[in-house]
Amino acid sequence: MKKNPQPVSLTIMGKDYKIACDPDEKNDLIDSAQELDKKMRKIRDSGRVSGADRIAVMAALNLAHELRVMKNQNAMLTQSLNESLANMSHKIENVLENPETR
């Protein structure tokens, strides 16, 4: 069943935007817009960057950096989990193959 995108009204730094999204993604879109608004306002309020376009680029760079850090952390955790599972599997196989070592 195909979902019909619905318009969602968002406000980012005082400007209104209508974005179409699937109904089940609405809450995530609203949360994302609120996070972007918060980051953009923080950058604007720091006084180091002026102009909405420059503020938006700085916010996008900050969010992209956070995403990259999270992806790297996720990759390391996945690798560690896979190594632990392989080690545990190996130990289980050894016990099953050699029951007298229990």
Summary of the structure (lengths in Angstrom):
residues: 102
radius of gyration: 23.4
end to end distance: 53.6
largest distance: 73.4
contacts: 218
relative contact order: 0.08
helix: 72%
strand: 14%
